[in-house]
């Protein structure tokens, strides 16, 4: 496993239909994780998630966001297949 650098933390809740929503302070729950609030510290995300859990019956979790090195591994796999 490579050393992965944590970019921050998101708060995610799982809907009954299996879809996910992400917490955004101004808009509340949003479908796009790119629009979600990114917390710098896990303890801040956990504290916010605790408050949200008290008002919600759905599963709410805090997840790490890892920096994306912008390499497209799928593209590399396709190139390898093309060589064969």
C-alpha atoms as one frame of an Amber mdcrd trajectory, in Angstrom:
protein
   0.000   0.000   0.000   1.308   3.446  -0.865   1.517   6.334   1.553  -1.709
   8.238   1.088  -2.107  11.804   2.253  -5.444  12.742   3.782  -7.003  15.837
   2.215  -9.764  16.076   4.820 -12.973  14.464   6.019 -16.524  14.306   4.652
 -19.749  13.450   6.432 -21.813  10.920   4.473 -25.236   9.470   5.104 -26.652
   6.408   3.422 -30.230   6.703   2.230 -32.683   3.804   2.392 -32.432   3.346
  -1.396 -28.648   2.842  -1.167 -27.741   6.301  -2.487 -25.379   8.567  -0.542
 -25.690  12.207   0.487 -22.992  14.446   1.878 -23.189  17.223   4.461 -22.797
  20.837   3.397 -23.287  23.519   6.059 -25.143  25.964   3.813 -27.170  23.525
   1.701 -27.436  20.669   4.223 -27.509  17.282   2.446 -26.220  17.239  -1.162
 -25.802  14.399  -3.663 -22.402  15.457  -5.038 -19.432  14.833  -2.715 -17.644
  17.662  -4.521 -20.204  20.066  -3.029 -19.801  18.691   0.499 -18.112  20.392
   3.426 -14.485  19.241   3.681 -13.321  19.223   7.294  -9.619  19.641   7.952
  -9.715  17.797  11.276 -11.444  14.490  11.943 -12.540  15.589  15.426 -14.481
  18.526  13.903 -16.191  16.231  11.402 -17.001  13.715  14.145 -18.503  16.428
  16.361 -20.724  17.669  13.528 -21.710  14.101  12.622 -22.722  13.425  16.236
 -25.106  16.368  16.153 -26.543  15.213  12.833 -27.025  11.651  14.124 -29.163
  12.900  16.988 -31.680  14.329  14.481 -31.553  11.530  11.884 -32.340   7.810
  11.809 -30.111   7.067   8.793 -26.518   5.847   8.987 -24.155   8.856   9.134
 -20.388   8.327   8.949 -17.206  10.375   8.642 -14.936   9.355   5.772 -11.367
  10.252   4.881 -10.727  12.016   1.587  -7.395  11.084   0.043  -5.504  13.473
  -2.253  -5.957  12.440  -5.883  -2.648  12.241  -7.711  -4.642  12.732 -10.933
  -3.291   9.559 -12.514  -5.983   7.620 -14.320  -5.260   3.962 -13.543  -8.061
   2.782 -15.840  -6.376   4.572 -18.748  -3.095   2.785 -17.981  -4.925  -0.580
 -17.946  -6.408   0.116 -21.381  -2.980   0.999 -22.772  -1.591  -2.323 -21.495
  -4.475  -4.238 -23.108  -3.878  -2.474 -26.431  -0.247  -3.653 -26.466  -1.228
  -7.326 -26.290
